[in-house]
Amino acid sequence: MKVKMILPALIEAKSPLWRPIKYSLFPPLGLATLAAFLLPNDEITLVDEHVEKIKYDDKPDLVVIQVYITNAFRAYKIADFYRQKGCYVILGGLHVTALPEEAAPHADSIFLGPAEQSFPEFLSDFRNKKPKKRYISKERTIQGLLPIRRDLIKRHKYFVPNSLSVTRGCPHSCEFCYKDAFFKGGKSFYTLRVDEALAEIDRLPGKTSVFS
């Protein structure tokens, strides 16, 4: 199966009023985490539009797009393009969870909340040709995950390729933040086990790591 995973560029990353360098600091670990659930013989391409251009001359079987509020319209445009080519497109992320009815017309399936547990469910359904229109996260844990597919990350394009994410969510609940919508129905802050974090560090090349 050919799979293309895309992080569309945020609006501010393309604006001359912002420093584009900020958006090439860290690789898209969220997509690389989900890629670990794919099979070894799947052909996977991971594209971060903040550091490279998207090539549209392909026709993958599955297109996975991560959506934030400031890249939503860009994400929808990309999704519509691939759907017109006959590709199966899924959308997930903060913005999709906050406004699922807006995102749904641009996707074959949408994901609400964290996808570490719902994405494997989708893959099973998809391979059996019975995918659902909507997948909702029910469990809140990042323990026992497969190693992140860092081999898909173009390390030379990032200032801090050895970044790690050892938490999900935030312990605070600011009224302007839609974090609570994303984690609705479960814990809104949880962490990786220390031994699993140490194992991830051991898999990293070099001597420098940055935690987030």
NORQUINOR-V593997 format. One record per run of one state. SS is the DSSP state (2 for helix, 1 for strand, 0 for the rest). FROM is the first residue (numbers start at 0). TO is the last residue. If there is no record, write none. Layout:
BEGIN
ss = {SS | SS}
from = {FROM | FROM}
to = {TO | TO}
END
This chain:
BEGIN
ss = {0 | 1 | 0 | 2 | 0 | 2 | 0 | 2 | 0 | 1 | 0 | 1 | 0 | 2 | 0 | 1 | 0 | 2 | 0 | 2 | 0 | 1 | 0 | 2 | 0 | 1 | 0 | 2 | 0 | 2 | 0 | 1 | 0 | 1 | 0 | 2 | 0 | 1 | 0 | 2 | 0 | 1 | 0}
from = {0 | 1 | 7 | 10 | 14 | 19 | 24 | 28 | 35 | 42 | 48 | 61 | 66 | 68 | 84 | 87 | 92 | 93 | 98 | 99 | 104 | 108 | 112 | 117 | 127 | 133 | 136 | 149 | 152 | 154 | 157 | 162 | 164 | 166 | 169 | 178 | 182 | 188 | 191 | 193 | 203 | 209 | 211}
to = {0 | 6 | 9 | 13 | 18 | 23 | 27 | 34 | 41 | 47 | 60 | 65 | 67 | 83 | 86 | 91 | 92 | 97 | 98 | 103 | 107 | 111 | 116 | 126 | 132 | 135 | 148 | 151 | 153 | 156 | 161 | 163 | 165 | 168 | 177 | 181 | 187 | 190 | 192 | 202 | 208 | 210 | 211}
END
